Amino acid sequence: MLYIITCVDKPGTADLRGENRAEHLDRLKALGARLHMAGPTLSDDGATFTGSVLIIDFDSLEAAEKFAAEDAYTKAGVFESVMVKRW
């Protein structure tokens, strides 16, 4: 089942995002074909990251929520909110 994970950054967390980017990307790469789409959302002028959107194949909502909770950005406190929904 596909799940969409929508994350909104806290204001002022650009440095935290940068510091944790490599770990975040490594974890996404490890998903292989289960990862359908992932990327940052941007401000209207395209200059600032404002969050992330991921579409990933998981066996259950619980597995998707666990993945989101263990993300490097989540653990570092980058996100103001994280929403996980079946897609």
C-alpha positions as a printed Julia matrix, in Angstrom:
87×3 Matrix{Float64}:
  0.0    0.0    0.0
  1.23   3.47  -0.77
  1.43   6.05   1.98
  2.06   9.75   1.66
  4.1   11.41   4.39
  3.7   15.18   4.46
  6.01  17.17   6.7
  6.11  20.89   7.5
  9.38  22.44   8.68
  9.59  24.55  11.81
 10.72  28.1   11.03
 14.46  28.57  11.36
 15.49  24.92  10.94
 17.4   25.2    7.67
 20.73  24.48   9.41
 19.28  21.4   11.14
 17.96  20.18   7.8
 21.38  20.58   6.23
 23.17  18.85   9.1
 20.89  15.79   8.81
 20.46  15.64   5.04
 22.98  12.86   4.34
 21.42  10.51   6.9
 17.92  11.33   5.61
 18.92  10.6    1.99
 20.76   7.39   2.88
 17.65   6.09   4.58
 15.51   6.92   1.56
 17.98   5.25  -0.83
 17.86   2.09   1.3
 14.14   1.76   0.49
 14.91   0.86  -3.11
 11.82   0.3   -5.26
  9.52   0.88  -2.26
 10.25   4.62  -2.58
  7.93   6.05  -5.23
  8.6    9.76  -4.79
 10.3   12.08  -2.32
 11.39  15.68  -2.2
 11.25  18.98  -0.4
  8.47  21.52  -0.62
  9.6   25.07  -1.29
  8.63  28.64  -0.5
  6.82  30.58  -3.24
 10.12  32.06  -4.47
 11.76  28.61  -4.47
 14.58  29.79  -2.21
 13.66  28.08   1.07
 12.74  24.52   2.03
  9.39  24.44   3.81
  8.89  20.71   4.32
  8.96  17.31   2.65
  6.62  14.97   0.79
  7.29  11.25   0.47
  5.3    8.49  -1.19
  6.42   5.06  -0.02
  5.09   1.51  -0.17
  4.56   0.08   3.33
  2.72  -2.98   4.62
  0.71  -0.94   7.13
 -0.03   2.49   8.51
  1.96   1.57  11.6
  5.04   0.81   9.49
  4.7    4.13   7.68
  4.3    6.03  10.95
  7.35   4.26  12.4
  9.43   5.17   9.37
  8.36   8.83   9.64
  9.12   8.92  13.38
 12.62   7.51  12.82
 13.56   9.89  10.0
 16.71  11.95  10.64
 14.8   15.21  10.15
 12.08  14.15  12.59
 14.61  13.08  15.23
 16.56  16.33  14.8
 13.45  18.46  15.36
 13.21  19.91  11.85
  9.49  19.26  11.48
  6.65  21.25  13.0
  4.18  18.58  11.89
  4.15  15.18  10.19
  1.04  13.64   8.64
  0.9   10.04   7.37
 -2.03   8.89   5.24
 -2.79   5.99   2.96
 -2.69   7.13  -0.65
